[in-house]
Structure formats: C-alpha cells, structure tokens
Amino acid sequence: MSTSTVRCPFCLSDKEAEAPVCPTCNRETEIPESLRKEHEDLIRMRDRLRDELAEKEARLNSRRRRTGKNPDADGA
Ligand SMILES: [Zn+2]
C-alpha cells in the first residue's frame, strides 16, 4: 500500500492526496478547474497593478526630489 501526500495550498502542511479536506486546517483542497483559472487570472492582475503602482510611486518620488519640497507641508 502506498500513501501519497500532497501539500495543502492553504496551511502548507502535508496531507493525504486522496483526502478531499485537509486535516490540519479543515479546508477543501479539491479546487474546481474554473476557480483555479480565475485565481491565476486574479494573481496576474494583482501583479500588474503592483508593478503599475511601483512605477507611479517612483515617478512621484523623483518629482518630489526635483521640486525639493513636500507638497503635503505646503502651509499657506
Ligand atoms: Zn491545510
């Protein structure tokens, strides 16, 4: 007999491959293909937004450095 184990995607502990629910965190590890695909799409979208944000922050920081003053401390 052989018991193959897989890693639970949620708590990252080993569980039996045949068990539909992780014994450690009690979550279902059988994820429908459609959901898995949607998840991948969301991660890609998140990474893209993260890159965009980093780029905009970098641009903003270089602009602040150029003007040499903090626009938040613009006491009139
Ligand atoms: Zn788990």
N, CA, C, O and the ligand as a Tripos MOL2 file, in Angstrom:
@<TRIPOS>MOLECULE
protein
  305   303    77     0     0
PROTEIN
NO_CHARGES

@<TRIPOS>ATOM
      1 N           0.8350   -1.2020    0.0000 N.3       1 MET1
      2 CA          0.0000    0.0000    0.0000 C.3       1 MET1
      3 C           0.8630    1.2420    0.0000 C.2       1 MET1
      4 O           1.9550    1.2580    0.5680 O.2       1 MET1
      5 N           0.3730    2.2560   -0.6280 N.am      2 SER2
      6 CA          1.1620    3.4880   -0.7120 C.3       2 SER2
      7 C           0.2760    4.6860   -0.3980 C.2       2 SER2
      8 O          -0.8330    4.8200   -0.9150 O.2       2 SER2
      9 N           0.7890    5.5350    0.4500 N.am      3 THR3
     10 CA          0.0530    6.7590    0.7410 C.3       3 THR3
     11 C           0.8260    7.9440    0.1830 C.2       3 THR3
     12 O           1.8790    8.3180    0.6990 O.2       3 THR3
     13 N           0.2980    8.5110   -0.8520 N.am      4 SER4
     14 CA          0.9520    9.6830   -1.4250 C.3       4 SER4
     15 C           0.4360   10.9360   -0.7270 C.2       4 SER4
     16 O          -0.7500   11.0540   -0.4160 O.2       4 SER4
     17 N           1.3330   11.8420   -0.4970 N.am      5 THR5
     18 CA          0.9240   13.0650    0.1790 C.3       5 THR5
     19 C           1.1150   14.2600   -0.7450 C.2       5 THR5
     20 O           2.0100   14.2930   -1.5890 O.2       5 THR5
     21 N           0.2580   15.2160   -0.5570 N.am      6 VAL6
     22 CA          0.3990   16.4730   -1.2840 C.3       6 VAL6
     23 C           0.4490   17.5970   -0.2510 C.2       6 VAL6
     24 O           0.1080   17.4070    0.9160 O.2       6 VAL6
     25 N           0.8690   18.7380   -0.6950 N.am      7 ARG7
     26 CA          0.9320   19.8690    0.2290 C.3       7 ARG7
     27 C          -0.3690   20.6490    0.1630 C.2       7 ARG7
     28 O          -0.8580   20.9880   -0.9140 O.2       7 ARG7
     29 N          -0.9110   20.9220    1.3250 N.am      8 CYS8
     30 CA         -2.1270   21.7220    1.3810 C.3       8 CYS8
     31 C          -1.7940   23.1430    0.9240 C.2       8 CYS8
     32 O          -0.8540   23.7520    1.4340 O.2       8 CYS8
     33 N          -2.5680   23.6780   -0.0450 N.am      9 PRO9
     34 CA         -2.2640   25.0160   -0.5600 C.3       9 PRO9
     35 C          -2.5570   26.1270    0.4510 C.2       9 PRO9
     36 O          -2.1450   27.2700    0.2560 O.2       9 PRO9
     37 N          -3.2620   25.7930    1.5200 N.am     10 PHE10
     38 CA         -3.6630   26.8310    2.4700 C.3      10 PHE10
     39 C          -2.7120   26.9150    3.6650 C.2      10 PHE10
     40 O          -2.1970   27.9870    3.9830 O.2      10 PHE10
     41 N          -2.4820   25.7680    4.3260 N.am     11 CYS11
     42 CA         -1.6420   25.8070    5.5210 C.3      11 CYS11
     43 C          -0.2730   25.1890    5.2610 C.2      11 CYS11
     44 O           0.5750   25.1490    6.1530 O.2      11 CYS11
     45 N          -0.0560   24.7000    4.0170 N.am     12 LEU12
     46 CA          1.2340   24.1760    3.5790 C.3      12 LEU12
     47 C           1.7160   22.9830    4.3860 C.2      12 LEU12
     48 O           2.9180   22.7260    4.4580 O.2      12 LEU12
     49 N           0.7940   22.2560    4.9900 N.am     13 SER13
     50 CA          1.1910   21.0240    5.6660 C.3      13 SER13
     51 C           0.8820   19.8500    4.7560 C.2      13 SER13
     52 O           0.0330   19.9530    3.8710 O.2      13 SER13
     53 N           1.5610   18.7460    4.9670 N.am     14 ASP14
     54 CA          1.3270   17.5700    4.1300 C.3      14 ASP14
     55 C           0.0090   16.9090    4.4950 C.2      14 ASP14
     56 O          -0.3390   16.7720    5.6680 O.2      14 ASP14
     57 N          -0.7000   16.5110    3.4820 N.am     15 LYS15
     58 CA         -1.9500   15.7780    3.7050 C.3      15 LYS15
     59 C          -2.0110   14.6320    2.7190 C.2      15 LYS15
     60 O          -1.2960   14.6310    1.7170 O.2      15 LYS15
     61 N          -2.8640   13.6510    2.9990 N.am     16 GLU16
     62 CA         -3.0270   12.5560    2.0610 C.3      16 GLU16
     63 C          -3.6560   13.0700    0.7720 C.2      16 GLU16
     64 O          -4.5840   13.8790    0.7850 O.2      16 GLU16
     65 N          -3.1270   12.5810   -0.3250 N.am     17 ALA17
     66 CA         -3.5960   13.0730   -1.6220 C.3      17 ALA17
     67 C          -5.0660   12.7590   -1.8510 C.2      17 ALA17
     68 O          -5.7680   13.5120   -2.5260 O.2      17 ALA17
     69 N          -5.5430   11.6210   -1.2760 N.am     18 GLU18
     70 CA         -6.9260   11.2280   -1.5280 C.3      18 GLU18
     71 C          -7.9140   12.0100   -0.6680 C.2      18 GLU18
     72 O          -9.0940   12.1060   -1.0060 O.2      18 GLU18
     73 N          -7.4350   12.5680    0.4430 N.am     19 ALA19
     74 CA         -8.3460   13.2650    1.3390 C.3      19 ALA19
     75 C          -8.8090   14.5810    0.7150 C.2      19 ALA19
     76 O          -7.9900   15.4320    0.3680 O.2      19 ALA19
     77 N         -10.1270   14.7430    0.5730 N.am     20 PRO20
     78 CA        -10.6370   15.9660   -0.0370 C.3      20 PRO20
     79 C         -10.5280   17.1760    0.8840 C.2      20 PRO20
     80 O         -10.5730   18.3180    0.4250 O.2      20 PRO20
     81 N         -10.3860   16.9260    2.1800 N.am     21 VAL21
     82 CA        -10.3030   18.0190    3.1430 C.3      21 VAL21
     83 C          -9.0010   17.8990    3.9190 C.2      21 VAL21
     84 O          -8.6300   16.8060    4.3480 O.2      21 VAL21
     85 N          -8.3190   18.9920    4.0990 N.am     22 CYS22
     86 CA         -7.0760   18.9870    4.8510 C.3      22 CYS22
     87 C          -7.3610   18.7500    6.3330 C.2      22 CYS22
     88 O          -8.1910   19.4520    6.9110 O.2      22 CYS22
     89 N          -6.6970   17.7820    6.9590 N.am     23 PRO23
     90 CA         -6.9480   17.5030    8.3750 C.3      23 PRO23
     91 C          -6.4070   18.6010    9.2870 C.2      23 PRO23
     92 O          -6.8230   18.6970   10.4420 O.2      23 PRO23
     93 N          -5.5080   19.4120    8.8020 N.am     24 THR24
     94 CA         -4.9070   20.4430    9.6430 C.3      24 THR24
     95 C          -5.7640   21.7090    9.6920 C.2      24 THR24
     96 O          -6.0200   22.2470   10.7700 O.2      24 THR24
     97 N          -6.2020   22.1790    8.5350 N.am     25 CYS25
     98 CA         -6.9630   23.4300    8.5220 C.3      25 CYS25
     99 C          -8.4210   23.2110    8.1350 C.2      25 CYS25
    100 O          -9.2030   24.1600    8.0850 O.2      25 CYS25
    101 N          -8.7890   21.9500    7.8600 N.am     26 ASN26
    102 CA        -10.1690   21.6030    7.5330 C.3      26 ASN26
    103 C         -10.7170   22.3040    6.3070 C.2      26 ASN26
    104 O         -11.9220   22.5290    6.1930 O.2      26 ASN26
    105 N          -9.8260   22.6460    5.3910 N.am     27 ARG27
    106 CA        -10.3000   23.2900    4.1760 C.3      27 ARG27
    107 C         -10.3180   22.2830    3.0320 C.2      27 ARG27
    108 O          -9.5100   21.3550    2.9840 O.2      27 ARG27
    109 N         -11.2380   22.4840    2.1330 N.am     28 GLU28
    110 CA        -11.2810   21.6370    0.9440 C.3      28 GLU28
    111 C         -10.1170   21.9860    0.0380 C.2      28 GLU28
    112 O          -9.8780   23.1490   -0.2900 O.2      28 GLU28
    113 N          -9.4000   20.9430   -0.3570 N.am     29 THR29
    114 CA         -8.2510   21.2040   -1.2250 C.3      29 THR29
    115 C          -8.5350   20.8380   -2.6750 C.2      29 THR29
    116 O          -7.7160   21.0800   -3.5610 O.2      29 THR29
    117 N          -9.7030   20.2550   -2.9030 N.am     30 GLU30
    118 CA        -10.0850   19.9680   -4.2830 C.3      30 GLU30
    119 C         -10.6970   21.2230   -4.8780 C.2      30 GLU30
    120 O         -11.8510   21.5560   -4.6060 O.2      30 GLU30
    121 N          -9.9270   21.9040   -5.6760 N.am     31 ILE31
    122 CA        -10.3940   23.1570   -6.2390 C.3      31 ILE31
    123 C         -10.8350   22.9390   -7.6840 C.2      31 ILE31
    124 O         -10.0850   22.3750   -8.4810 O.2      31 ILE31
    125 N         -12.0350   23.3750   -8.0250 N.am     32 PRO32
    126 CA        -12.5010   23.2260   -9.4000 C.3      32 PRO32
    127 C         -11.5830   23.9590  -10.3730 C.2      32 PRO32
    128 O         -11.0320   25.0130  -10.0570 O.2      32 PRO32
    129 N         -11.4320   23.3850  -11.5540 N.am     33 GLU33
    130 CA        -10.5290   23.9450  -12.5520 C.3      33 GLU33
    131 C         -10.8630   25.4000  -12.8660 C.2      33 GLU33
    132 O          -9.9680   26.2290  -13.0310 O.2      33 GLU33
    133 N         -12.1630   25.7020  -12.9460 N.am     34 SER34
    134 CA        -12.5700   27.0640  -13.2980 C.3      34 SER34
    135 C         -12.1140   28.0600  -12.2340 C.2      34 SER34
    136 O         -11.6740   29.1660  -12.5480 O.2      34 SER34
    137 N         -12.2250   27.6510  -10.9740 N.am     35 LEU35
    138 CA        -11.8040   28.5400   -9.8910 C.3      35 LEU35
    139 C         -10.2970   28.7330   -9.8980 C.2      35 LEU35
    140 O          -9.7900   29.8270   -9.6500 O.2      35 LEU35
    141 N          -9.5890   27.6410  -10.1900 N.am     36 ARG36
    142 CA         -8.1290   27.7320  -10.2120 C.3      36 ARG36
    143 C          -7.6740   28.7100  -11.2910 C.2      36 ARG36
    144 O          -6.7320   29.4790  -11.1020 O.2      36 ARG36
    145 N          -8.3700   28.6590  -12.4270 N.am     37 LYS37
    146 CA         -8.0180   29.5440  -13.5300 C.3      37 LYS37
    147 C          -8.3090   30.9990  -13.1530 C.2      37 LYS37
    148 O          -7.5170   31.9030  -13.4170 O.2      37 LYS37
    149 N          -9.4600   31.1900  -12.5340 N.am     38 GLU38
    150 CA         -9.8290   32.5400  -12.1180 C.3      38 GLU38
    151 C          -8.8070   33.0730  -11.1220 C.2      38 GLU38
    152 O          -8.4320   34.2450  -11.1670 O.2      38 GLU38
    153 N          -8.3690   32.2130  -10.2390 N.am     39 HIS39
    154 CA         -7.3790   32.5900   -9.2400 C.3      39 HIS39
    155 C          -6.0750   33.0420   -9.9170 C.2      39 HIS39
    156 O          -5.4760   34.0480   -9.5370 O.2      39 HIS39
    157 N          -5.6600   32.2750  -10.9210 N.am     40 GLU40
    158 CA         -4.4440   32.6470  -11.6480 C.3      40 GLU40
    159 C          -4.6070   33.9920  -12.3320 C.2      40 GLU40
    160 O          -3.6900   34.8130  -12.3370 O.2      40 GLU40
    161 N          -5.7800   34.2100  -12.9100 N.am     41 ASP41
    162 CA         -6.0390   35.4910  -13.5650 C.3      41 ASP41
    163 C          -5.9490   36.6350  -12.5630 C.2      41 ASP41
    164 O          -5.3740   37.6840  -12.8520 O.2      41 ASP41
    165 N          -6.5210   36.4230  -11.3890 N.am     42 LEU42
    166 CA         -6.5110   37.4710  -10.3710 C.3      42 LEU42
    167 C          -5.0880   37.7610   -9.9010 C.2      42 LEU42
    168 O          -4.7340   38.9130   -9.6500 O.2      42 LEU42
    169 N          -4.2840   36.7230   -9.7840 N.am     43 ILE43
    170 CA         -2.9060   36.9310   -9.3450 C.3      43 ILE43
    171 C          -2.1320   37.7180  -10.3970 C.2      43 ILE43
    172 O          -1.3430   38.6050  -10.0730 O.2      43 ILE43
    173 N          -2.3720   37.3750  -11.6730 N.am     44 ARG44
    174 CA         -1.7090   38.1250  -12.7420 C.3      44 ARG44
    175 C          -2.1190   39.5890  -12.7010 C.2      44 ARG44
    176 O          -1.2860   40.4830  -12.8480 O.2      44 ARG44
    177 N          -3.4160   39.8250  -12.4990 N.am     45 MET45
    178 CA         -3.9160   41.1890  -12.4490 C.3      45 MET45
    179 C          -3.3020   41.9440  -11.2710 C.2      45 MET45
    180 O          -2.9320   43.1120  -11.3900 O.2      45 MET45
    181 N          -3.2030   41.2650  -10.1500 N.am     46 ARG46
    182 CA         -2.6250   41.8850   -8.9550 C.3      46 ARG46
    183 C          -1.1670   42.2630   -9.1920 C.2      46 ARG46
    184 O          -0.7210   43.3430   -8.8060 O.2      46 ARG46
    185 N          -0.4350   41.3550   -9.8340 N.am     47 ASP47
    186 CA          0.9780   41.6440  -10.1020 C.3      47 ASP47
    187 C           1.1210   42.8400  -11.0310 C.2      47 ASP47
    188 O           2.0200   43.6650  -10.8690 O.2      47 ASP47
    189 N           0.2170   42.9200  -12.0110 N.am     48 ARG48
    190 CA          0.2870   44.0290  -12.9480 C.3      48 ARG48
    191 C           0.0240   45.3490  -12.2220 C.2      48 ARG48
    192 O           0.7300   46.3350  -12.4350 O.2      48 ARG48
    193 N          -0.9910   45.3580  -11.3680 N.am     49 LEU49
    194 CA         -1.3270   46.5680  -10.6180 C.3      49 LEU49
    195 C          -0.1930   46.9530   -9.6740 C.2      49 LEU49
    196 O           0.0810   48.1330   -9.4530 O.2      49 LEU49
    197 N           0.4540   45.9390   -9.1280 N.am     50 ARG50
    198 CA          1.5460   46.2010   -8.2010 C.3      50 ARG50
    199 C           2.7080   46.8740   -8.9550 C.2      50 ARG50
    200 O           3.3250   47.8160   -8.4570 O.2      50 ARG50
    201 N           2.9860   46.3740  -10.1490 N.am     51 ASP51
    202 CA          4.0390   46.9790  -10.9660 C.3      51 ASP51
    203 C           3.6890   48.4210  -11.3050 C.2      51 ASP51
    204 O           4.5260   49.3210  -11.2340 O.2      51 ASP51
    205 N           2.4170   48.6140  -11.6770 N.am     52 GLU52
    206 CA          1.9670   49.9390  -12.0540 C.3      52 GLU52
    207 C           2.1160   50.8910  -10.8790 C.2      52 GLU52
    208 O           2.5700   52.0240  -11.0440 O.2      52 GLU52
    209 N           1.7410   50.4410   -9.7110 N.am     53 LEU53
    210 CA          1.8300   51.2690   -8.5080 C.3      53 LEU53
    211 C           3.2850   51.6300   -8.2050 C.2      53 LEU53
    212 O           3.5920   52.7780   -7.8810 O.2      53 LEU53
    213 N           4.1770   50.6440   -8.3120 N.am     54 ALA54
    214 CA          5.5910   50.8950   -8.0370 C.3      54 ALA54
    215 C           6.1410   51.9250   -9.0060 C.2      54 ALA54
    216 O           6.9290   52.7940   -8.6330 O.2      54 ALA54
    217 N           5.7110   51.8130  -10.2650 N.am     55 GLU55
    218 CA          6.1820   52.7500  -11.2850 C.3      55 GLU55
    219 C           5.7000   54.1610  -10.9700 C.2      55 GLU55
    220 O           6.4650   55.1210  -11.0650 O.2      55 GLU55
    221 N           4.4350   54.2810  -10.5970 N.am     56 LYS56
    222 CA          3.8740   55.5970  -10.3040 C.3      56 LYS56
    223 C           4.5120   56.2010   -9.0570 C.2      56 LYS56
    224 O           4.7680   57.4040   -9.0050 O.2      56 LYS56
    225 N           4.7650   55.3700   -8.0590 N.am     57 GLU57
    226 CA          5.4110   55.8650   -6.8480 C.3      57 GLU57
    227 C           6.8130   56.3650   -7.1510 C.2      57 GLU57
    228 O           7.2420   57.3940   -6.6290 O.2      57 GLU57
    229 N           7.5200   55.6330   -7.9970 N.am     58 ALA58
    230 CA          8.8760   56.0330   -8.3670 C.3      58 ALA58
    231 C           8.8490   57.3720   -9.0790 C.2      58 ALA58
    232 O           9.6950   58.2340   -8.8400 O.2      58 ALA58
    233 N           7.8560   57.5400   -9.9680 N.am     59 ARG59
    234 CA          7.7460   58.7950  -10.7050 C.3      59 ARG59
    235 C           7.4310   59.9430   -9.7490 C.2      59 ARG59
    236 O           7.9950   61.0320   -9.8530 O.2      59 ARG59
    237 N           6.5270   59.6770   -8.8270 N.am     60 LEU60
    238 CA          6.1350   60.6980   -7.8510 C.3      60 LEU60
    239 C           7.3270   61.0930   -6.9840 C.2      60 LEU60
    240 O           7.5390   62.2740   -6.7100 O.2      60 LEU60
    241 N           8.0960   60.1050   -6.5580 N.am     61 ASN61
    242 CA          9.2510   60.3870   -5.7080 C.3      61 ASN61
    243 C          10.2900   61.2280   -6.4480 C.2      61 ASN61
    244 O          10.8830   62.1370   -5.8670 O.2      61 ASN61
    245 N          10.5080   60.9270   -7.7200 N.am     62 SER62
    246 CA         11.5100   61.6840   -8.4620 C.3      62 SER62
    247 C          11.0150   63.1120   -8.6750 C.2      62 SER62
    248 O          11.8140   64.0470   -8.7160 O.2      62 SER62
    249 N           9.7130   63.2810   -8.8090 N.am     63 ARG63
    250 CA          9.1670   64.6230   -8.9710 C.3      63 ARG63
    251 C           9.3380   65.4240   -7.6810 C.2      63 ARG63
    252 O           9.6830   66.6050   -7.7100 O.2      63 ARG63
    253 N           9.0910   64.7580   -6.5440 N.am     64 ARG64
    254 CA          9.2610   65.4280   -5.2570 C.3      64 ARG64
    255 C          10.6990   65.8670   -5.0630 C.2      64 ARG64
    256 O          10.9780   66.9640   -4.5790 O.2      64 ARG64
    257 N          11.6130   64.9740   -5.4560 N.am     65 ARG65
    258 CA         13.0260   65.3170   -5.3140 C.3      65 ARG65
    259 C          13.3620   66.5250   -6.1630 C.2      65 ARG65
    260 O          14.1370   67.3820   -5.7380 O.2      65 ARG65
    261 N          12.7870   66.6100   -7.3700 N.am     66 ARG66
    262 CA         13.1040   67.7080   -8.2730 C.3      66 ARG66
    263 C          12.6460   69.0430   -7.7190 C.2      66 ARG66
    264 O          13.4170   70.0030   -7.7150 O.2      66 ARG66
    265 N          11.4090   69.1250   -7.2510 N.am     67 THR67
    266 CA         10.8900   70.3980   -6.7460 C.3      67 THR67
    267 C          11.4900   70.7240   -5.3870 C.2      67 THR67
    268 O          11.5250   71.8870   -4.9870 O.2      67 THR67
    269 N          11.9620   69.7060   -4.6750 N.am     68 GLY68
    270 CA         12.6570   69.9380   -3.4170 C.3      68 GLY68
    271 C          11.7600   70.3390   -2.2810 C.2      68 GLY68
    272 O          12.2460   70.7950   -1.2460 O.2      68 GLY68
    273 N          10.4640   70.1830   -2.4400 N.am     69 LYS69
    274 CA          9.5920   70.4670   -1.3140 C.3      69 LYS69
    275 C           8.4720   69.4540   -1.2280 C.2      69 LYS69
    276 O           8.0600   68.8650   -2.2280 O.2      69 LYS69
    277 N           7.9970   69.2660   -0.0340 N.am     70 ASN70
    278 CA          6.9530   68.2890    0.2050 C.3      70 ASN70
    279 C           5.5920   68.9330    0.0010 C.2      70 ASN70
    280 O           5.2400   69.8590    0.7310 O.2      70 ASN70
    281 N           4.8230   68.4700   -0.9650 N.am     71 PRO71
    282 CA          3.5290   69.1010   -1.2270 C.3      71 PRO71
    283 C           2.5400   68.9610   -0.0740 C.2      71 PRO71
    284 O           1.5590   69.7010    0.0010 O.2      71 PRO71
    285 N           2.7950   68.0240    0.8130 N.am     72 ASP72
    286 CA          1.9060   67.8560    1.9500 C.3      72 ASP72
    287 C           2.1250   68.9540    2.9960 C.2      72 ASP72
    288 O           1.2090   69.2980    3.7430 O.2      72 ASP72
    289 N           3.3500   69.5020    3.0450 N.am     73 ALA73
    290 CA          3.6800   70.5410    4.0240 C.3      73 ALA73
    291 C           3.6650   71.9160    3.3520 C.2      73 ALA73
    292 O           4.5950   72.7060    3.5100 O.2      73 ALA73
    293 N           2.6130   72.1830    2.6120 N.am     74 ASP74
    294 CA          2.5420   73.4220    1.8510 C.3      74 ASP74
    295 C           1.6840   74.4260    2.6100 C.2      74 ASP74
    296 O           0.5980   74.7970    2.1640 O.2      74 ASP74
    297 N           2.1850   74.8560    3.7550 N.am     75 GLY75
    298 CA          1.4180   75.7400    4.6130 C.3      75 GLY75
    299 C           1.2270   77.1090    3.9790 C.2      75 GLY75
    300 O           2.2050   77.8010    3.6950 O.2      75 GLY75
    301 N          -0.0460   77.5150    3.7490 N.am     76 ALA76
    302 CA         -0.3070   78.7850    3.0820 C.3      76 ALA76
    303 C          -0.2950   79.9550    4.0730 C.2      76 ALA76
    304 O          -0.4990   81.1020    3.6760 O.2      76 ALA76
    305 ZN         -4.4480   22.7280    5.3190 Zn       77 ZN77
@<TRIPOS>BOND
     1     1     2 1
     2     2     3 1
     3     3     4 2
     4     3     5 am
     5     5     6 1
     6     6     7 1
     7     7     8 2
     8     7     9 am
     9     9    10 1
    10    10    11 1
    11    11    12 2
    12    11    13 am
    13    13    14 1
    14    14    15 1
    15    15    16 2
    16    15    17 am
    17    17    18 1
    18    18    19 1
    19    19    20 2
    20    19    21 am
    21    21    22 1
    22    22    23 1
    23    23    24 2
    24    23    25 am
    25    25    26 1
    26    26    27 1
    27    27    28 2
    28    27    29 am
    29    29    30 1
    30    30    31 1
    31    31    32 2
    32    31    33 am
    33    33    34 1
    34    34    35 1
    35    35    36 2
    36    35    37 am
    37    37    38 1
    38    38    39 1
    39    39    40 2
    40    39    41 am
    41    41    42 1
    42    42    43 1
    43    43    44 2
    44    43    45 am
    45    45    46 1
    46    46    47 1
    47    47    48 2
    48    47    49 am
    49    49    50 1
    50    50    51 1
    51    51    52 2
    52    51    53 am
    53    53    54 1
    54    54    55 1
    55    55    56 2
    56    55    57 am
    57    57    58 1
    58    58    59 1
    59    59    60 2
    60    59    61 am
    61    61    62 1
    62    62    63 1
    63    63    64 2
    64    63    65 am
    65    65    66 1
    66    66    67 1
    67    67    68 2
    68    67    69 am
    69    69    70 1
    70    70    71 1
    71    71    72 2
    72    71    73 am
    73    73    74 1
    74    74    75 1
    75    75    76 2
    76    75    77 am
    77    77    78 1
    78    78    79 1
    79    79    80 2
    80    79    81 am
    81    81    82 1
    82    82    83 1
    83    83    84 2
    84    83    85 am
    85    85    86 1
    86    86    87 1
    87    87    88 2
    88    87    89 am
    89    89    90 1
    90    90    91 1
    91    91    92 2
    92    91    93 am
    93    93    94 1
    94    94    95 1
    95    95    96 2
    96    95    97 am
    97    97    98 1
    98    98    99 1
    99    99   100 2
   100    99   101 am
   101   101   102 1
   102   102   103 1
   103   103   104 2
   104   103   105 am
   105   105   106 1
   106   106   107 1
   107   107   108 2
   108   107   109 am
   109   109   110 1
   110   110   111 1
   111   111   112 2
   112   111   113 am
   113   113   114 1
   114   114   115 1
   115   115   116 2
   116   115   117 am
   117   117   118 1
   118   118   119 1
   119   119   120 2
   120   119   121 am
   121   121   122 1
   122   122   123 1
   123   123   124 2
   124   123   125 am
   125   125   126 1
   126   126   127 1
   127   127   128 2
   128   127   129 am
   129   129   130 1
   130   130   131 1
   131   131   132 2
   132   131   133 am
   133   133   134 1
   134   134   135 1
   135   135   136 2
   136   135   137 am
   137   137   138 1
   138   138   139 1
   139   139   140 2
   140   139   141 am
   141   141   142 1
   142   142   143 1
   143   143   144 2
   144   143   145 am
   145   145   146 1
   146   146   147 1
   147   147   148 2
   148   147   149 am
   149   149   150 1
   150   150   151 1
   151   151   152 2
   152   151   153 am
   153   153   154 1
   154   154   155 1
   155   155   156 2
   156   155   157 am
   157   157   158 1
   158   158   159 1
   159   159   160 2
   160   159   161 am
   161   161   162 1
   162   162   163 1
   163   163   164 2
   164   163   165 am
   165   165   166 1
   166   166   167 1
   167   167   168 2
   168   167   169 am
   169   169   170 1
   170   170   171 1
   171   171   172 2
   172   171   173 am
   173   173   174 1
   174   174   175 1
   175   175   176 2
   176   175   177 am
   177   177   178 1
   178   178   179 1
   179   179   180 2
   180   179   181 am
   181   181   182 1
   182   182   183 1
   183   183   184 2
   184   183   185 am
   185   185   186 1
   186   186   187 1
   187   187   188 2
   188   187   189 am
   189   189   190 1
   190   190   191 1
   191   191   192 2
   192   191   193 am
   193   193   194 1
   194   194   195 1
   195   195   196 2
   196   195   197 am
   197   197   198 1
   198   198   199 1
   199   199   200 2
   200   199   201 am
   201   201   202 1
   202   202   203 1
   203   203   204 2
   204   203   205 am
   205   205   206 1
   206   206   207 1
   207   207   208 2
   208   207   209 am
   209   209   210 1
   210   210   211 1
   211   211   212 2
   212   211   213 am
   213   213   214 1
   214   214   215 1
   215   215   216 2
   216   215   217 am
   217   217   218 1
   218   218   219 1
   219   219   220 2
   220   219   221 am
   221   221   222 1
   222   222   223 1
   223   223   224 2
   224   223   225 am
   225   225   226 1
   226   226   227 1
   227   227   228 2
   228   227   229 am
   229   229   230 1
   230   230   231 1
   231   231   232 2
   232   231   233 am
   233   233   234 1
   234   234   235 1
   235   235   236 2
   236   235   237 am
   237   237   238 1
   238   238   239 1
   239   239   240 2
   240   239   241 am
   241   241   242 1
   242   242   243 1
   243   243   244 2
   244   243   245 am
   245   245   246 1
   246   246   247 1
   247   247   248 2
   248   247   249 am
   249   249   250 1
   250   250   251 1
   251   251   252 2
   252   251   253 am
   253   253   254 1
   254   254   255 1
   255   255   256 2
   256   255   257 am
   257   257   258 1
   258   258   259 1
   259   259   260 2
   260   259   261 am
   261   261   262 1
   262   262   263 1
   263   263   264 2
   264   263   265 am
   265   265   266 1
   266   266   267 1
   267   267   268 2
   268   267   269 am
   269   269   270 1
   270   270   271 1
   271   271   272 2
   272   271   273 am
   273   273   274 1
   274   274   275 1
   275   275   276 2
   276   275   277 am
   277   277   278 1
   278   278   279 1
   279   279   280 2
   280   279   281 am
   281   281   282 1
   282   282   283 1
   283   283   284 2
   284   283   285 am
   285   285   286 1
   286   286   287 1
   287   287   288 2
   288   287   289 am
   289   289   290 1
   290   290   291 1
   291   291   292 2
   292   291   293 am
   293   293   294 1
   294   294   295 1
   295   295   296 2
   296   295   297 am
   297   297   298 1
   298   298   299 1
   299   299   300 2
   300   299   301 am
   301   301   302 1
   302   302   303 1
   303   303   304 2
@<TRIPOS>SUBSTRUCTURE
     1 MET1         2 RESIDUE 1 A MET
     2 SER2         6 RESIDUE 1 A SER
     3 THR3        10 RESIDUE 1 A THR
     4 SER4        14 RESIDUE 1 A SER
     5 THR5        18 RESIDUE 1 A THR
     6 VAL6        22 RESIDUE 1 A VAL
     7 ARG7        26 RESIDUE 1 A ARG
     8 CYS8        30 RESIDUE 1 A CYS
     9 PRO9        34 RESIDUE 1 A PRO
    10 PHE10       38 RESIDUE 1 A PHE
    11 CYS11       42 RESIDUE 1 A CYS
    12 LEU12       46 RESIDUE 1 A LEU
    13 SER13       50 RESIDUE 1 A SER
    14 ASP14       54 RESIDUE 1 A ASP
    15 LYS15       58 RESIDUE 1 A LYS
    16 GLU16       62 RESIDUE 1 A GLU
    17 ALA17       66 RESIDUE 1 A ALA
    18 GLU18       70 RESIDUE 1 A GLU
    19 ALA19       74 RESIDUE 1 A ALA
    20 PRO20       78 RESIDUE 1 A PRO
    21 VAL21       82 RESIDUE 1 A VAL
    22 CYS22       86 RESIDUE 1 A CYS
    23 PRO23       90 RESIDUE 1 A PRO
    24 THR24       94 RESIDUE 1 A THR
    25 CYS25       98 RESIDUE 1 A CYS
    26 ASN26      102 RESIDUE 1 A ASN
    27 ARG27      106 RESIDUE 1 A ARG
    28 GLU28      110 RESIDUE 1 A GLU
    29 THR29      114 RESIDUE 1 A THR
    30 GLU30      118 RESIDUE 1 A GLU
    31 ILE31      122 RESIDUE 1 A ILE
    32 PRO32      126 RESIDUE 1 A PRO
    33 GLU33      130 RESIDUE 1 A GLU
    34 SER34      134 RESIDUE 1 A SER
    35 LEU35      138 RESIDUE 1 A LEU
    36 ARG36      142 RESIDUE 1 A ARG
    37 LYS37      146 RESIDUE 1 A LYS
    38 GLU38      150 RESIDUE 1 A GLU
    39 HIS39      154 RESIDUE 1 A HIS
    40 GLU40      158 RESIDUE 1 A GLU
    41 ASP41      162 RESIDUE 1 A ASP
    42 LEU42      166 RESIDUE 1 A LEU
    43 ILE43      170 RESIDUE 1 A ILE
    44 ARG44      174 RESIDUE 1 A ARG
    45 MET45      178 RESIDUE 1 A MET
    46 ARG46      182 RESIDUE 1 A ARG
    47 ASP47      186 RESIDUE 1 A ASP
    48 ARG48      190 RESIDUE 1 A ARG
    49 LEU49      194 RESIDUE 1 A LEU
    50 ARG50      198 RESIDUE 1 A ARG
    51 ASP51      202 RESIDUE 1 A ASP
    52 GLU52      206 RESIDUE 1 A GLU
    53 LEU53      210 RESIDUE 1 A LEU
    54 ALA54      214 RESIDUE 1 A ALA
    55 GLU55      218 RESIDUE 1 A GLU
    56 LYS56      222 RESIDUE 1 A LYS
    57 GLU57      226 RESIDUE 1 A GLU
    58 ALA58      230 RESIDUE 1 A ALA
    59 ARG59      234 RESIDUE 1 A ARG
    60 LEU60      238 RESIDUE 1 A LEU
    61 ASN61      242 RESIDUE 1 A ASN
    62 SER62      246 RESIDUE 1 A SER
    63 ARG63      250 RESIDUE 1 A ARG
    64 ARG64      254 RESIDUE 1 A ARG
    65 ARG65      258 RESIDUE 1 A ARG
    66 ARG66      262 RESIDUE 1 A ARG
    67 THR67      266 RESIDUE 1 A THR
    68 GLY68      270 RESIDUE 1 A GLY
    69 LYS69      274 RESIDUE 1 A LYS
    70 ASN70      278 RESIDUE 1 A ASN
    71 PRO71      282 RESIDUE 1 A PRO
    72 ASP72      286 RESIDUE 1 A ASP
    73 ALA73      290 RESIDUE 1 A ALA
    74 ASP74      294 RESIDUE 1 A ASP
    75 GLY75      298 RESIDUE 1 A GLY
    76 ALA76      302 RESIDUE 1 A ALA
    77 ZN77       305 GROUP 0 **** ****
